């Protein structure tokens, strides 16, 4: 028999996500908090009205990509996102031991 620990993210009484690590669950919860605050900020604008589904998609996108959004708001150009497959290939290779290293004299 195995025991699994799962962390559930619950919003307004509904489970919205489930993770195997507390860190991932906390990150998702934080992203939802940011999206919620962004939605309130955008909804406060009196000069335009945004459809609710579009507002939800927009705020979730901005919350997920908050580091790039922060760079844009600061007036700098964000670094392009690296596709996951490319990022996986860029993991450092194990370091090889130099010849003669570890040899006792």
N, C-alpha and C positions, 0 to 999 in steps of 0.2 A: 504494500500500500504506500502511495506517495502522498505527500502533503504539498499543496501549492498555495502560495500566498498571492492574492490578487488585490489590486487597489482599484476601486471604482470611483469615477468622477461623477458626482450627482449634482445636477442643476435643476432647481424648481421641482424637486421631487422625482426627476427622471434621470436614469443612468445615461450618461452621454458618452462615456468611454471607460475602458478597463485596461489596466496595465499590470505588468508583473513586477515593476519596481516603483517604489515611492517617488523617486526622483522624476520619472516620466509622468506619473500622475500629477505631481505638483506643477511640473512645467505646463501640462495641458490645462490645469486649473488656472494658472497664471495667465496663459494665453486667452482663456475665456474671459477672465476679469478685464484684461486689456481691451478685448473686443467689445465688451459691454460698455466700458467707459468711452471708447471711441464712438459707439453708436449714440450714446447720450450727447456727446460733443457735436456730432454731425447733425443730429435731430434738432439741436438748439438753433441751428441756422434758420433764419426767417426768410432768406432770399430764395430758397429752393426747397422742394419736397422730394424725398427719395423713397421709392417703393421699399417696403419692409424686407422682402427677400433679397433685393439688391443691396440694401444697407447691411444686412447680415453677412452676405458673401464678401462685401467690401471690407467690413471691419475684421472679419476672420482672416482675410488675406493680409491686411495690414498688420494684424497682431502676430501672425505666423512669420512675417517678414519684417519684424519691427526694427531690426538692426539696419537693414537697408533703408527703411522709411525714415529712421532717425538721421541717417547720413543725408538723405535728400532734404529733409527739413533744415539741416544745418548748412545746406548749400554746397555740399560736396557730392561727388559722383560715387554711387555705391559700387562695390566690387561685384562683378557678375557672379551669379549663382553657379556653382559647379554641380553638374549632374552627379547623382549618387554613384553611378557606375565609374565615372571618372575619379571621384573622390576615393573610392575603394582601391583603385589602381595606384593612387598616390601614397598609400600607406608606406612608411619607411621600411626598407628591406632590413633583415637582421644584419647587424654589423659583424663583419668577419674579423677574426683575430689576426693581427699583423704577424708576419713571419718572425719567429724568434721571441714573440711576446709570451710571457708565462714560463719561459725556459729559465732554469736556474743555472748559474755559472759557478 
